[in-house]
Structures are given as structure tokens and as C-alpha cells.
């Protein structure tokens, strides 16, 4: 029996409400990357543009994304839009910015906090974001497919929350198959960086 799409969206939203707690700065939940999504991600890494971006209301994004996404990789788009809906429900933002980016370098390898209020990350391929709560003495890493919410400096009351720093995982010393990432980033529409690449997580 197929699962109701509305029920599936609600089930995806429920785990992430904890990020709104005053003391929380990070919320991560492991999610599998289905075989179809893995195949789409692999295709995108070979034939897709380095950056695919849409900006605006949820209802406007599919039309912005589809023309620039290889047809054989378009299975990524429904998942991106579903996560954008989750982000909107959790953050309260209605105008969003969605970015899908290939990463092949040790970009943004220093631990930092983003100049945003709330950010969603998911690596469809390659390692996920790394973070530390003790200035790098202990480093944790999100697995491929995990969905991560991170508070940034602009989140109300951020100064009172736990101090979590994050970074893009360095790729140059990893095995060759892990030296490329396909990263989804979702922010509110006017977050810092816009078309330029702000700190990639």
C-alpha cells in the first residue's frame, strides 16, 4: 500500500522541530538515499551544472529547476522541493533559496557559523557536513543522505544556544570515490551569499 504524500511530508517535518528549542543549534536525522536518488545524483555529477539554484515561493521553484537539470537526474527535484517544504514549515519562511552544488575541493574547511538564521543541508553524494562542539577536539560527520538543520548567527537568541561550529568535510585526503559531493542547501531567499558562494557546508 502506498503512503499518502501528505502523511509522508508530515512525518518528515516532525523530527526537525527540535531545532527551534532555545538550547539547540543542530538537528540531524539519518535518511536513506533511495536507489533512484543515488542514480540521479550520479548522473547529475557527470552531466549537471556546477550550481543549480532556485529562489522564491515553493510554487515557483520547479519551473526554475527543471530546465537546467539533466532529464535523467530530475528525480532529485521532487526530493529537493519536499525538503524545501519541510524547511518552510520549520522555519516559517515562505520565500526560499534552494541550491544544489557539486563540490570537489576542500572548500570552506575551517569551522565556522553561517550568517543566516536557519539552514538545511543534505548530501546526496559524498560525506555530509562536519561539526564540533569543542573547537575541533571532537569532530562529527553527517552520513550521506542525512538531513541537517543548523542555526546561524541571525537566528533569534542564537547567543544562548549551544555553540556548534561546522565545516565542509575536507575531500583531498579521502578515497577517490569520496572526493566529490552533491550538496543541497536550503535557506530563506535573502540569506547571505545569494548567487555567489558563501560558506559552503
C-alpha positions in Angstrom: 0.0 0.0 0.0 1.4 3.4 -1.0 1.9 6.1 1.7 -0.1 9.2 1.4 2.1 12.1 0.2 0.7 14.5 2.9 1.4 11.9 5.6 4.9 11.4 4.3 5.6 15.2 4.4 4.3 15.5 7.9 6.5 12.5 9.0 9.5 14.3 7.5 8.7 17.5 9.3 8.1 16.1 12.8 11.7 15.2 13.7 13.1 18.7 13.0 11.0 20.8 15.3 13.7 20.3 18.0 16.0 22.8 16.2 13.6 25.6 17.4 14.5 24.8 21.0 16.4 27.6 22.7 19.4 25.5 23.5 19.7 23.6 20.2 22.0 24.7 17.3 21.9 21.5 15.2 19.4 18.8 14.4 20.4 15.8 12.3 18.3 12.8 11.2 19.6 10.0 9.1 17.7 9.4 5.9 18.4 6.8 3.3 19.2 7.8 -0.3 17.0 5.6 -2.4 18.5 3.7 -5.3 16.7 6.1 -7.7 18.0 9.2 -6.0 21.5 7.6 -5.9 21.3 7.0 -9.7 20.0 10.6 -10.3 22.8 12.0 -8.1 25.5 10.0 -10.0 24.1 11.3 -13.3 23.9 14.9 -12.1 27.6 14.7 -11.0 28.6 13.8 -14.6 26.2 15.9 -16.7 24.7 18.6 -14.4 25.8 22.2 -13.9 28.1 23.0 -11.0 25.3 25.0 -9.4 21.6 24.6 -9.7 19.6 27.3 -7.9 16.0 28.4 -7.5 14.7 31.3 -5.5 11.2 32.3 -4.5 8.0 30.6 -3.3 7.6 26.8 -3.3 5.2 27.0 -6.2 7.7 28.8 -8.4 10.7 26.5 -7.9 10.0 23.5 -10.0 9.8 25.7 -13.1 13.1 27.3 -12.3 14.9 24.0 -11.6 13.7 21.6 -14.3 15.1 23.3 -17.4 18.7 23.3 -16.0 18.6 19.8 -14.5 19.5 16.8 -16.8 16.4 14.9 -17.6 17.9 11.6 -16.2 18.6 13.4 -12.9 15.2 15.1 -12.4 14.2 12.6 -9.7 16.3 14.9 -7.5 13.8 17.8 -7.9 10.8 16.3 -6.1 13.0 15.4 -3.1 14.5 18.9 -3.1 11.1 20.5 -3.2 9.8 18.2 -0.5 12.7 19.2 1.8 12.1 22.9 0.9 8.5 22.4 2.2 9.9 20.8 5.4 12.3 23.8 5.8 9.4 26.2 5.2 7.3 24.5 7.8 10.0 24.5 10.4 11.5 28.0 9.7 8.3 29.8 8.9 9.9 31.3 5.7 7.8 31.3 2.6 10.4 32.7 0.1 13.3 30.3 -0.1 16.6 29.8 -1.9 17.4 26.2 -2.9 20.9 25.3 -4.2 22.3 22.0 -5.5 26.1 22.2 -5.9 28.9 19.9 -6.9 31.8 20.2 -4.5 35.2 18.7 -5.5 37.7 20.8 -3.4 38.5 21.4 0.3 36.3 24.5 0.2 35.3 26.1 3.5 37.5 23.7 5.5 37.6 26.0 8.6 35.0 25.6 11.3 32.5 28.5 11.3 29.0 29.7 11.9 26.9 30.8 8.9 25.5 34.4 8.7 21.9 33.0 8.2 19.1 32.2 10.6 18.4 28.6 9.8 19.9 26.4 7.1 19.1 22.9 5.8 21.8 20.6 4.3 21.6 17.2 2.6 24.5 15.5 0.8 23.0 13.2 -1.9 26.5 12.0 -2.7 29.7 12.1 -0.7 30.1 13.0 3.0 27.8 15.3 4.9 28.6 18.3 6.9 31.1 18.1 9.8 30.6 19.8 13.2 32.2 20.3 16.6 31.1 21.5 20.0 34.6 21.7 21.5 36.5 23.8 19.0 37.6 20.9 16.9 38.8 18.4 19.5 35.9 16.1 18.6 34.6 16.2 15.1 31.3 14.5 14.0 30.2 14.0 10.4 26.7 13.6 8.9 26.4 10.5 6.7 25.4 10.7 3.1 21.7 11.4 2.9 21.3 12.7 6.4 19.2 15.9 6.7 20.8 18.5 8.9 19.3 21.8 10.3 21.8 24.3 11.5 21.2 27.6 13.3 23.2 30.6 12.2 24.2 33.9 13.8 21.0 35.6 12.7 18.7 33.1 14.5 16.8 34.9 17.4 18.5 34.0 20.6 21.5 32.3 18.9 23.9 33.6 21.6 22.1 31.5 24.2 22.2 28.3 22.1 24.9 25.6 22.2 27.9 26.7 20.3 28.2 24.4 17.3 30.7 25.1 14.6 30.6 23.3 11.2 32.6 23.0 8.0 32.7 21.3 4.7 34.5 18.0 5.1 38.0 18.1 3.5 38.0 15.9 0.5 41.6 15.8 -0.7 42.7 13.0 1.7 39.7 10.8 1.2 39.4 7.7 -1.0 38.8 8.8 -4.6 35.1 7.8 -4.6 34.5 10.2 -1.7 36.2 13.2 -3.2 33.0 14.6 -4.7 29.9 15.8 -3.0 26.4 16.7 -4.3 25.1 19.1 -1.7 21.6 20.5 -1.2 21.4 23.8 0.7 18.1 25.5 1.6 17.9 29.0 3.2 15.5 31.8 3.3 15.5 33.8 0.0 17.6 36.7 1.2 20.3 34.8 3.1 23.8 35.9 2.6 25.8 34.8 -0.4 23.0 34.8 -3.0 24.4 33.8 -6.4 27.9 34.0 -5.1 29.1 31.1 -3.0 29.0 31.9 0.7 30.5 29.4 3.1 29.6 26.0 1.8 28.9 23.5 4.5 
